[in-house]
Amino acid sequence: MQTIKVVNMKCGGCEKTVTTALEKEGFTNISVKAPEGIISFDDGNMEKAEKILSKLGYPKEGTPEAESVLKKAKSYASCAIGKMK
């Protein structure tokens, strides 16, 4: 199992968006803990996962993207989409 810690995760809407996006790309056994920002998965490339998550507004903690206001805004949009599904 691989684990990544991200920023900007807030709720179940975020969890749903992340899970759906990773499943579409072939990741399996996905576990998302929104309050902690921890995402774990099997069968997937870590670099690919980081790119997918950053695109959704959930960049890896400790990266320059983690401080981006644009990424924070994207995370709110991803969260809202997840809540509507």
Secondary structure, DSSP 8 states (H G I E B T S, - for coil): -EEEEBSS--SHHHHHHHHHHHHHTT-EEEEEETTTTEEEEESS-HHHHHHHHHHHT--BTTSGGGG-HHHHHHHHHHHHHHHH-
